[in-house]
Structures are given as C-alpha cells and as structure tokens.
C-alpha cells in the first residue's frame, strides 16, 4: 500500500502574517504589513520556518556566532 502524496511538502513563501480578531478590531501585523518569510516541510516530517520584517538590515557579521 502506498501513501498518498502530501501536498504540503516543499518550500512555501509567506504571503501575509496577520492576527485577526473576532471582536471587530482591525488586524495587527506582528512583523509589519510586508513581512517576508519561508516555511519548509520535508518528507521525513521536519518543518522549518523563517519570518522577518521587510527591509531588515543584514547581520553585522558573516558568522552566526
């Protein structure tokens, strides 16, 4: 028996991140209205996401340390 292919596998680009409230308040944007990001789902069950504000300056060093 073969498992059905998972349509979520792969890398996805963030389109929008907002918090919508059910009480009529306007939505809020934790990373600004033009946030950027990626989310990745792998065949072995791993998931990774990266989200940031648009226009974020580069890190001050090429090293992650």
mmJSON file of the N, C-alpha and C atoms, coordinates in Angstrom:
{"data_MODEL":{"atom_site":{
"group_PDB":["ATOM","ATOM","ATOM","ATOM","ATOM","ATOM","ATOM","ATOM","ATOM","ATOM","ATOM","ATOM","ATOM","ATOM","ATOM","ATOM","ATOM","ATOM","ATOM","ATOM","ATOM","ATOM","ATOM","ATOM","ATOM","ATOM","ATOM","ATOM","ATOM","ATOM","ATOM","ATOM","ATOM","ATOM","ATOM","ATOM","ATOM","ATOM","ATOM","ATOM","ATOM","ATOM","ATOM","ATOM","ATOM","ATOM","ATOM","ATOM","ATOM","ATOM","ATOM","ATOM","ATOM","ATOM","ATOM","ATOM","ATOM","ATOM","ATOM","ATOM","ATOM","ATOM","ATOM","ATOM","ATOM","ATOM","ATOM","ATOM","ATOM","ATOM","ATOM","ATOM","ATOM","ATOM","ATOM","ATOM","ATOM","ATOM","ATOM","ATOM","ATOM","ATOM","ATOM","ATOM","ATOM","ATOM","ATOM","ATOM","ATOM","ATOM","ATOM","ATOM","ATOM","ATOM","ATOM","ATOM","ATOM","ATOM","ATOM","ATOM","ATOM","ATOM","ATOM","ATOM","ATOM","ATOM","ATOM","ATOM","ATOM","ATOM","ATOM","ATOM","ATOM","ATOM","ATOM","ATOM","ATOM","ATOM","ATOM","ATOM","ATOM","ATOM","ATOM","ATOM","ATOM","ATOM","ATOM","ATOM","ATOM","ATOM","ATOM","ATOM","ATOM","ATOM","ATOM","ATOM","ATOM","ATOM","ATOM","ATOM","ATOM","ATOM","ATOM","ATOM","ATOM","ATOM","ATOM","ATOM","ATOM","ATOM","ATOM","ATOM","ATOM","ATOM","ATOM","ATOM","ATOM","ATOM","ATOM","ATOM","ATOM","ATOM","ATOM","ATOM","ATOM","ATOM","ATOM","ATOM","ATOM","ATOM","ATOM","ATOM","ATOM","ATOM","ATOM","ATOM","ATOM","ATOM","ATOM","ATOM","ATOM","ATOM","ATOM","ATOM","ATOM","ATOM","ATOM","ATOM","ATOM","ATOM","ATOM","ATOM","ATOM","ATOM","ATOM"],
"id":[1,2,3,4,5,6,7,8,9,10,11,12,13,14,15,16,17,18,19,20,21,22,23,24,25,26,27,28,29,30,31,32,33,34,35,36,37,38,39,40,41,42,43,44,45,46,47,48,49,50,51,52,53,54,55,56,57,58,59,60,61,62,63,64,65,66,67,68,69,70,71,72,73,74,75,76,77,78,79,80,81,82,83,84,85,86,87,88,89,90,91,92,93,94,95,96,97,98,99,100,101,102,103,104,105,106,107,108,109,110,111,112,113,114,115,116,117,118,119,120,121,122,123,124,125,126,127,128,129,130,131,132,133,134,135,136,137,138,139,140,141,142,143,144,145,146,147,148,149,150,151,152,153,154,155,156,157,158,159,160,161,162,163,164,165,166,167,168,169,170,171,172,173,174,175,176,177,178,179,180,181,182,183,184,185,186,187,188,189,190,191,192,193,194,195],
"type_symbol":["N","C","C","N","C","C","N","C","C","N","C","C","N","C","C","N","C","C","N","C","C","N","C","C","N","C","C","N","C","C","N","C","C","N","C","C","N","C","C","N","C","C","N","C","C","N","C","C","N","C","C","N","C","C","N","C","C","N","C","C","N","C","C","N","C","C","N","C","C","N","C","C","N","C","C","N","C","C","N","C","C","N","C","C","N","C","C","N","C","C","N","C","C","N","C","C","N","C","C","N","C","C","N","C","C","N","C","C","N","C","C","N","C","C","N","C","C","N","C","C","N","C","C","N","C","C","N","C","C","N","C","C","N","C","C","N","C","C","N","C","C","N","C","C","N","C","C","N","C","C","N","C","C","N","C","C","N","C","C","N","C","C","N","C","C","N","C","C","N","C","C","N","C","C","N","C","C","N","C","C","N","C","C","N","C","C","N","C","C","N","C","C","N","C","C"],
"label_atom_id":["N","CA","C","N","CA","C","N","CA","C","N","CA","C","N","CA","C","N","CA","C","N","CA","C","N","CA","C","N","CA","C","N","CA","C","N","CA","C","N","CA","C","N","CA","C","N","CA","C","N","CA","C","N","CA","C","N","CA","C","N","CA","C","N","CA","C","N","CA","C","N","CA","C","N","CA","C","N","CA","C","N","CA","C","N","CA","C","N","CA","C","N","CA","C","N","CA","C","N","CA","C","N","CA","C","N","CA","C","N","CA","C","N","CA","C","N","CA","C","N","CA","C","N","CA","C","N","CA","C","N","CA","C","N","CA","C","N","CA","C","N","CA","C","N","CA","C","N","CA","C","N","CA","C","N","CA","C","N","CA","C","N","CA","C","N","CA","C","N","CA","C","N","CA","C","N","CA","C","N","CA","C","N","CA","C","N","CA","C","N","CA","C","N","CA","C","N","CA","C","N","CA","C","N","CA","C","N","CA","C","N","CA","C","N","CA","C","N","CA","C","N","CA","C","N","CA","C"],
"label_alt_id":[null,null,null,null,null,null,null,null,null,null,null,null,null,null,null,null,null,null,null,null,null,null,null,null,null,null,null,null,null,null,null,null,null,null,null,null,null,null,null,null,null,null,null,null,null,null,null,null,null,null,null,null,null,null,null,null,null,null,null,null,null,null,null,null,null,null,null,null,null,null,null,null,null,null,null,null,null,null,null,null,null,null,null,null,null,null,null,null,null,null,null,null,null,null,null,null,null,null,null,null,null,null,null,null,null,null,null,null,null,null,null,null,null,null,null,null,null,null,null,null,null,null,null,null,null,null,null,null,null,null,null,null,null,null,null,null,null,null,null,null,null,null,null,null,null,null,null,null,null,null,null,null,null,null,null,null,null,null,null,null,null,null,null,null,null,null,null,null,null,null,null,null,null,null,null,null,null,null,null,null,null,null,null,null,null,null,null,null,null,null,null,null,null,null,null],
"label_comp_id":["UNK","UNK","UNK","UNK","UNK","UNK","UNK","UNK","UNK","UNK","UNK","UNK","UNK","UNK","UNK","UNK","UNK","UNK","UNK","UNK","UNK","UNK","UNK","UNK","UNK","UNK","UNK","UNK","UNK","UNK","UNK","UNK","UNK","UNK","UNK","UNK","UNK","UNK","UNK","UNK","UNK","UNK","UNK","UNK","UNK","UNK","UNK","UNK","UNK","UNK","UNK","UNK","UNK","UNK","UNK","UNK","UNK","UNK","UNK","UNK","UNK","UNK","UNK","UNK","UNK","UNK","UNK","UNK","UNK","UNK","UNK","UNK","UNK","UNK","UNK","UNK","UNK","UNK","UNK","UNK","UNK","UNK","UNK","UNK","UNK","UNK","UNK","UNK","UNK","UNK","UNK","UNK","UNK","UNK","UNK","UNK","UNK","UNK","UNK","UNK","UNK","UNK","UNK","UNK","UNK","UNK","UNK","UNK","UNK","UNK","UNK","UNK","UNK","UNK","UNK","UNK","UNK","UNK","UNK","UNK","UNK","UNK","UNK","UNK","UNK","UNK","UNK","UNK","UNK","UNK","UNK","UNK","UNK","UNK","UNK","UNK","UNK","UNK","UNK","UNK","UNK","UNK","UNK","UNK","UNK","UNK","UNK","UNK","UNK","UNK","UNK","UNK","UNK","UNK","UNK","UNK","UNK","UNK","UNK","UNK","UNK","UNK","UNK","UNK","UNK","UNK","UNK","UNK","UNK","UNK","UNK","UNK","UNK","UNK","UNK","UNK","UNK","UNK","UNK","UNK","UNK","UNK","UNK","UNK","UNK","UNK","UNK","UNK","UNK","UNK","UNK","UNK","UNK","UNK","UNK"],
"label_asym_id":["A","A","A","A","A","A","A","A","A","A","A","A","A","A","A","A","A","A","A","A","A","A","A","A","A","A","A","A","A","A","A","A","A","A","A","A","A","A","A","A","A","A","A","A","A","A","A","A","A","A","A","A","A","A","A","A","A","A","A","A","A","A","A","A","A","A","A","A","A","A","A","A","A","A","A","A","A","A","A","A","A","A","A","A","A","A","A","A","A","A","A","A","A","A","A","A","A","A","A","A","A","A","A","A","A","A","A","A","A","A","A","A","A","A","A","A","A","A","A","A","A","A","A","A","A","A","A","A","A","A","A","A","A","A","A","A","A","A","A","A","A","A","A","A","A","A","A","A","A","A","A","A","A","A","A","A","A","A","A","A","A","A","A","A","A","A","A","A","A","A","A","A","A","A","A","A","A","A","A","A","A","A","A","A","A","A","A","A","A","A","A","A","A","A","A"],
"label_entity_id":["1","1","1","1","1","1","1","1","1","1","1","1","1","1","1","1","1","1","1","1","1","1","1","1","1","1","1","1","1","1","1","1","1","1","1","1","1","1","1","1","1","1","1","1","1","1","1","1","1","1","1","1","1","1","1","1","1","1","1","1","1","1","1","1","1","1","1","1","1","1","1","1","1","1","1","1","1","1","1","1","1","1","1","1","1","1","1","1","1","1","1","1","1","1","1","1","1","1","1","1","1","1","1","1","1","1","1","1","1","1","1","1","1","1","1","1","1","1","1","1","1","1","1","1","1","1","1","1","1","1","1","1","1","1","1","1","1","1","1","1","1","1","1","1","1","1","1","1","1","1","1","1","1","1","1","1","1","1","1","1","1","1","1","1","1","1","1","1","1","1","1","1","1","1","1","1","1","1","1","1","1","1","1","1","1","1","1","1","1","1","1","1","1","1","1"],
"label_seq_id":[1,1,1,2,2,2,3,3,3,4,4,4,5,5,5,6,6,6,7,7,7,8,8,8,9,9,9,10,10,10,11,11,11,12,12,12,13,13,13,14,14,14,15,15,15,16,16,16,17,17,17,18,18,18,19,19,19,20,20,20,21,21,21,22,22,22,23,23,23,24,24,24,25,25,25,26,26,26,27,27,27,28,28,28,29,29,29,30,30,30,31,31,31,32,32,32,33,33,33,34,34,34,35,35,35,36,36,36,37,37,37,38,38,38,39,39,39,40,40,40,41,41,41,42,42,42,43,43,43,44,44,44,45,45,45,46,46,46,47,47,47,48,48,48,49,49,49,50,50,50,51,51,51,52,52,52,53,53,53,54,54,54,55,55,55,56,56,56,57,57,57,58,58,58,59,59,59,60,60,60,61,61,61,62,62,62,63,63,63,64,64,64,65,65,65],
"pdbx_PDB_ins_code":[null,null,null,null,null,null,null,null,null,null,null,null,null,null,null,null,null,null,null,null,null,null,null,null,null,null,null,null,null,null,null,null,null,null,null,null,null,null,null,null,null,null,null,null,null,null,null,null,null,null,null,null,null,null,null,null,null,null,null,null,null,null,null,null,null,null,null,null,null,null,null,null,null,null,null,null,null,null,null,null,null,null,null,null,null,null,null,null,null,null,null,null,null,null,null,null,null,null,null,null,null,null,null,null,null,null,null,null,null,null,null,null,null,null,null,null,null,null,null,null,null,null,null,null,null,null,null,null,null,null,null,null,null,null,null,null,null,null,null,null,null,null,null,null,null,null,null,null,null,null,null,null,null,null,null,null,null,null,null,null,null,null,null,null,null,null,null,null,null,null,null,null,null,null,null,null,null,null,null,null,null,null,null,null,null,null,null,null,null,null,null,null,null,null,null],
"Cartn_x":[0.849,0.0,0.894,0.621,1.407,0.648,1.374,0.745,0.474,-0.599,-0.927,0.119,0.475,1.453,0.919,1.816,1.434,1.57,0.488,0.562,1.305,1.618,2.334,3.849,4.371,5.817,6.421,7.56,8.26,8.479,8.854,9.139,8.058,7.541,6.451,6.896,6.466,6.778,5.625,5.975,4.959,4.239,2.929,2.123,1.688,1.298,0.81,0.801,1.137,1.023,0.245,-0.933,-1.698,-2.412,-2.843,-3.67,-5.043,-6.025,-7.392,-8.185,-8.94,-9.721,-11.194,-11.886,-13.297,-14.22,-13.646,-14.484,-14.567,-14.115,-14.248,-13.037,-12.046,-10.83,-10.121,-9.411,-8.651,-7.51,-7.068,-5.967,-4.677,-3.792,-2.459,-1.436,-0.269,0.788,2.057,2.325,3.479,4.819,4.969,6.224,6.037,5.01,4.709,3.84,3.201,2.286,2.996,4.305,5.048,6.123,5.802,6.737,7.138,8.33,8.807,9.13,9.108,9.456,9.266,9.769,9.666,9.293,8.609,8.367,8.637,9.257,9.645,9.121,8.51,8.072,8.801,9.428,10.18,9.449,9.844,9.208,9.372,10.404,10.624,9.952,9.114,8.337,8.938,10.07,10.679,9.981,10.023,9.455,10.394,10.578,11.408,10.771,10.818,10.244,11.188,11.157,11.937,11.067,10.832,9.979,10.696,10.634,11.226,10.532,10.806,10.29,10.959,10.225,10.805,11.821,12.875,13.875,14.82,14.801,15.687,17.13,17.98,19.365,20.104,21.146,21.921,22.548,22.9,23.583,24.912,25.405,26.627,27.869,27.739,28.886,28.435,29.336,29.002,28.891,29.425,29.387,28.104,27.53,26.349,26.699,27.967,28.398,28.523],
"Cartn_y":[-1.18,0.0,1.242,2.177,3.4,4.575,5.372,6.554,7.603,8.327,9.419,10.517,11.183,12.275,13.419,14.004,15.101,16.427,17.162,18.414,19.547,19.381,20.434,20.321,19.217,19.052,20.105,20.641,21.63,22.921,23.952,25.268,26.24,26.987,27.933,29.337,30.324,31.726,32.372,33.128,33.834,34.858,34.834,35.805,36.914,36.544,37.53,36.92,37.72,37.282,38.363,38.01,38.952,38.198,38.952,38.42,39.049,38.196,38.653,38.416,39.411,39.345,39.175,38.419,38.173,39.247,40.259,41.3,42.578,42.513,43.674,44.583,44.368,45.181,44.926,45.915,45.676,44.69,43.964,43.023,43.741,43.024,43.538,42.704,43.278,42.651,42.58,41.433,41.315,41.661,41.391,41.685,42.766,43.567,44.612,44.073,44.942,44.508,43.886,44.03,43.491,42.494,41.694,40.691,39.727,39.151,38.151,36.869,35.754,34.517,33.295,32.182,30.886,29.851,28.8,27.635,26.409,25.398,24.209,22.973,22.069,20.773,19.693,18.741,17.684,16.351,15.43,14.116,13.313,13.617,12.862,13.495,14.509,15.099,16.344,16.82,18.032,19.274,20.34,21.623,22.713,23.736,24.874,26.137,27.22,28.486,29.634,30.654,31.865,33.046,33.969,35.128,36.37,37.457,38.713,39.91,41.057,42.306,42.572,43.131,43.52,44.631,44.637,45.686,45.531,44.374,44.151,44.263,44.98,45.11,43.759,43.546,42.323,42.205,40.99,40.796,41.551,41.894,42.691,41.886,40.57,39.7,38.54,37.996,36.83,35.571,35.594,34.447,34.447,33.277,33.176,33.317,33.291,33.439,34.889],
"Cartn_z":[0.0,0.0,0.0,-0.868,-0.992,-0.384,0.387,0.991,-0.078,0.099,-0.824,-0.696,-1.788,-1.705,-0.841,-0.087,0.799,0.048,-0.144,-0.917,-0.201,1.091,1.814,1.698,1.223,1.126,0.205,0.628,-0.18,0.596,-0.127,0.452,0.006,0.958,0.705,1.093,0.341,0.607,1.36,2.39,3.176,2.299,2.34,1.609,2.558,3.765,4.72,6.104,7.115,8.501,9.228,9.671,10.476,11.59,12.577,13.654,13.472,13.232,13.019,14.29,14.712,15.943,15.614,16.429,16.203,16.743,17.393,18.008,17.167,15.915,15.041,14.987,15.864,15.785,14.47,13.957,12.727,13.0,11.984,12.189,12.564,13.26,13.564,12.805,12.598,11.811,12.655,13.3,14.2,13.559,12.266,11.565,10.508,10.663,9.698,8.576,7.825,6.764,5.561,5.478,4.332,4.772,5.789,6.293,5.181,5.314,4.369,5.134,4.444,5.113,4.251,4.774,4.126,5.177,4.762,5.61,4.748,5.362,4.627,5.354,4.597,5.112,4.321,5.028,4.351,4.435,3.581,3.519,4.81,5.6,6.833,8.053,7.839,8.921,9.548,9.056,9.607,9.054,9.833,9.43,9.926,9.122,9.496,8.93,9.707,9.248,9.59,8.76,8.971,8.544,9.461,9.19,9.699,8.94,9.399,8.769,9.36,8.802,7.46,6.534,5.245,5.48,4.696,4.796,5.978,6.625,7.772,7.307,8.044,7.616,7.754,6.953,7.075,8.462,8.854,10.123,10.098,11.263,11.328,11.005,10.93,10.652,9.774,9.007,8.193,9.034,10.251,11.145,11.968,12.183,13.028,14.508,14.845,16.228,16.536],
"occupancy":[1.0,1.0,1.0,1.0,1.0,1.0,1.0,1.0,1.0,1.0,1.0,1.0,1.0,1.0,1.0,1.0,1.0,1.0,1.0,1.0,1.0,1.0,1.0,1.0,1.0,1.0,1.0,1.0,1.0,1.0,1.0,1.0,1.0,1.0,1.0,1.0,1.0,1.0,1.0,1.0,1.0,1.0,1.0,1.0,1.0,1.0,1.0,1.0,1.0,1.0,1.0,1.0,1.0,1.0,1.0,1.0,1.0,1.0,1.0,1.0,1.0,1.0,1.0,1.0,1.0,1.0,1.0,1.0,1.0,1.0,1.0,1.0,1.0,1.0,1.0,1.0,1.0,1.0,1.0,1.0,1.0,1.0,1.0,1.0,1.0,1.0,1.0,1.0,1.0,1.0,1.0,1.0,1.0,1.0,1.0,1.0,1.0,1.0,1.0,1.0,1.0,1.0,1.0,1.0,1.0,1.0,1.0,1.0,1.0,1.0,1.0,1.0,1.0,1.0,1.0,1.0,1.0,1.0,1.0,1.0,1.0,1.0,1.0,1.0,1.0,1.0,1.0,1.0,1.0,1.0,1.0,1.0,1.0,1.0,1.0,1.0,1.0,1.0,1.0,1.0,1.0,1.0,1.0,1.0,1.0,1.0,1.0,1.0,1.0,1.0,1.0,1.0,1.0,1.0,1.0,1.0,1.0,1.0,1.0,1.0,1.0,1.0,1.0,1.0,1.0,1.0,1.0,1.0,1.0,1.0,1.0,1.0,1.0,1.0,1.0,1.0,1.0,1.0,1.0,1.0,1.0,1.0,1.0,1.0,1.0,1.0,1.0,1.0,1.0,1.0,1.0,1.0,1.0,1.0,1.0],
"B_iso_or_equiv":[0.0,0.0,0.0,0.0,0.0,0.0,0.0,0.0,0.0,0.0,0.0,0.0,0.0,0.0,0.0,0.0,0.0,0.0,0.0,0.0,0.0,0.0,0.0,0.0,0.0,0.0,0.0,0.0,0.0,0.0,0.0,0.0,0.0,0.0,0.0,0.0,0.0,0.0,0.0,0.0,0.0,0.0,0.0,0.0,0.0,0.0,0.0,0.0,0.0,0.0,0.0,0.0,0.0,0.0,0.0,0.0,0.0,0.0,0.0,0.0,0.0,0.0,0.0,0.0,0.0,0.0,0.0,0.0,0.0,0.0,0.0,0.0,0.0,0.0,0.0,0.0,0.0,0.0,0.0,0.0,0.0,0.0,0.0,0.0,0.0,0.0,0.0,0.0,0.0,0.0,0.0,0.0,0.0,0.0,0.0,0.0,0.0,0.0,0.0,0.0,0.0,0.0,0.0,0.0,0.0,0.0,0.0,0.0,0.0,0.0,0.0,0.0,0.0,0.0,0.0,0.0,0.0,0.0,0.0,0.0,0.0,0.0,0.0,0.0,0.0,0.0,0.0,0.0,0.0,0.0,0.0,0.0,0.0,0.0,0.0,0.0,0.0,0.0,0.0,0.0,0.0,0.0,0.0,0.0,0.0,0.0,0.0,0.0,0.0,0.0,0.0,0.0,0.0,0.0,0.0,0.0,0.0,0.0,0.0,0.0,0.0,0.0,0.0,0.0,0.0,0.0,0.0,0.0,0.0,0.0,0.0,0.0,0.0,0.0,0.0,0.0,0.0,0.0,0.0,0.0,0.0,0.0,0.0,0.0,0.0,0.0,0.0,0.0,0.0,0.0,0.0,0.0,0.0,0.0,0.0],
"pdbx_formal_charge":[null,null,null,null,null,null,null,null,null,null,null,null,null,null,null,null,null,null,null,null,null,null,null,null,null,null,null,null,null,null,null,null,null,null,null,null,null,null,null,null,null,null,null,null,null,null,null,null,null,null,null,null,null,null,null,null,null,null,null,null,null,null,null,null,null,null,null,null,null,null,null,null,null,null,null,null,null,null,null,null,null,null,null,null,null,null,null,null,null,null,null,null,null,null,null,null,null,null,null,null,null,null,null,null,null,null,null,null,null,null,null,null,null,null,null,null,null,null,null,null,null,null,null,null,null,null,null,null,null,null,null,null,null,null,null,null,null,null,null,null,null,null,null,null,null,null,null,null,null,null,null,null,null,null,null,null,null,null,null,null,null,null,null,null,null,null,null,null,null,null,null,null,null,null,null,null,null,null,null,null,null,null,null,null,null,null,null,null,null,null,null,null,null,null,null],
"auth_seq_id":[1,1,1,2,2,2,3,3,3,4,4,4,5,5,5,6,6,6,7,7,7,8,8,8,9,9,9,10,10,10,11,11,11,12,12,12,13,13,13,14,14,14,15,15,15,16,16,16,17,17,17,18,18,18,19,19,19,20,20,20,21,21,21,22,22,22,23,23,23,24,24,24,25,25,25,26,26,26,27,27,27,28,28,28,29,29,29,30,30,30,31,31,31,32,32,32,33,33,33,34,34,34,35,35,35,36,36,36,37,37,37,38,38,38,39,39,39,40,40,40,41,41,41,42,42,42,43,43,43,44,44,44,45,45,45,46,46,46,47,47,47,48,48,48,49,49,49,50,50,50,51,51,51,52,52,52,53,53,53,54,54,54,55,55,55,56,56,56,57,57,57,58,58,58,59,59,59,60,60,60,61,61,61,62,62,62,63,63,63,64,64,64,65,65,65],
"auth_comp_id":["UNK","UNK","UNK","UNK","UNK","UNK","UNK","UNK","UNK","UNK","UNK","UNK","UNK","UNK","UNK","UNK","UNK","UNK","UNK","UNK","UNK","UNK","UNK","UNK","UNK","UNK","UNK","UNK","UNK","UNK","UNK","UNK","UNK","UNK","UNK","UNK","UNK","UNK","UNK","UNK","UNK","UNK","UNK","UNK","UNK","UNK","UNK","UNK","UNK","UNK","UNK","UNK","UNK","UNK","UNK","UNK","UNK","UNK","UNK","UNK","UNK","UNK","UNK","UNK","UNK","UNK","UNK","UNK","UNK","UNK","UNK","UNK","UNK","UNK","UNK","UNK","UNK","UNK","UNK","UNK","UNK","UNK","UNK","UNK","UNK","UNK","UNK","UNK","UNK","UNK","UNK","UNK","UNK","UNK","UNK","UNK","UNK","UNK","UNK","UNK","UNK","UNK","UNK","UNK","UNK","UNK","UNK","UNK","UNK","UNK","UNK","UNK","UNK","UNK","UNK","UNK","UNK","UNK","UNK","UNK","UNK","UNK","UNK","UNK","UNK","UNK","UNK","UNK","UNK","UNK","UNK","UNK","UNK","UNK","UNK","UNK","UNK","UNK","UNK","UNK","UNK","UNK","UNK","UNK","UNK","UNK","UNK","UNK","UNK","UNK","UNK","UNK","UNK","UNK","UNK","UNK","UNK","UNK","UNK","UNK","UNK","UNK","UNK","UNK","UNK","UNK","UNK","UNK","UNK","UNK","UNK","UNK","UNK","UNK","UNK","UNK","UNK","UNK","UNK","UNK","UNK","UNK","UNK","UNK","UNK","UNK","UNK","UNK","UNK","UNK","UNK","UNK","UNK","UNK","UNK"],
"auth_asym_id":["A","A","A","A","A","A","A","A","A","A","A","A","A","A","A","A","A","A","A","A","A","A","A","A","A","A","A","A","A","A","A","A","A","A","A","A","A","A","A","A","A","A","A","A","A","A","A","A","A","A","A","A","A","A","A","A","A","A","A","A","A","A","A","A","A","A","A","A","A","A","A","A","A","A","A","A","A","A","A","A","A","A","A","A","A","A","A","A","A","A","A","A","A","A","A","A","A","A","A","A","A","A","A","A","A","A","A","A","A","A","A","A","A","A","A","A","A","A","A","A","A","A","A","A","A","A","A","A","A","A","A","A","A","A","A","A","A","A","A","A","A","A","A","A","A","A","A","A","A","A","A","A","A","A","A","A","A","A","A","A","A","A","A","A","A","A","A","A","A","A","A","A","A","A","A","A","A","A","A","A","A","A","A","A","A","A","A","A","A","A","A","A","A","A","A"],
"auth_atom_id":["N","CA","C","N","CA","C","N","CA","C","N","CA","C","N","CA","C","N","CA","C","N","CA","C","N","CA","C","N","CA","C","N","CA","C","N","CA","C","N","CA","C","N","CA","C","N","CA","C","N","CA","C","N","CA","C","N","CA","C","N","CA","C","N","CA","C","N","CA","C","N","CA","C","N","CA","C","N","CA","C","N","CA","C","N","CA","C","N","CA","C","N","CA","C","N","CA","C","N","CA","C","N","CA","C","N","CA","C","N","CA","C","N","CA","C","N","CA","C","N","CA","C","N","CA","C","N","CA","C","N","CA","C","N","CA","C","N","CA","C","N","CA","C","N","CA","C","N","CA","C","N","CA","C","N","CA","C","N","CA","C","N","CA","C","N","CA","C","N","CA","C","N","CA","C","N","CA","C","N","CA","C","N","CA","C","N","CA","C","N","CA","C","N","CA","C","N","CA","C","N","CA","C","N","CA","C","N","CA","C","N","CA","C","N","CA","C","N","CA","C","N","CA","C","N","CA","C"],
"pdbx_PDB_model_num":[1,1,1,1,1,1,1,1,1,1,1,1,1,1,1,1,1,1,1,1,1,1,1,1,1,1,1,1,1,1,1,1,1,1,1,1,1,1,1,1,1,1,1,1,1,1,1,1,1,1,1,1,1,1,1,1,1,1,1,1,1,1,1,1,1,1,1,1,1,1,1,1,1,1,1,1,1,1,1,1,1,1,1,1,1,1,1,1,1,1,1,1,1,1,1,1,1,1,1,1,1,1,1,1,1,1,1,1,1,1,1,1,1,1,1,1,1,1,1,1,1,1,1,1,1,1,1,1,1,1,1,1,1,1,1,1,1,1,1,1,1,1,1,1,1,1,1,1,1,1,1,1,1,1,1,1,1,1,1,1,1,1,1,1,1,1,1,1,1,1,1,1,1,1,1,1,1,1,1,1,1,1,1,1,1,1,1,1,1,1,1,1,1,1,1]
}}}
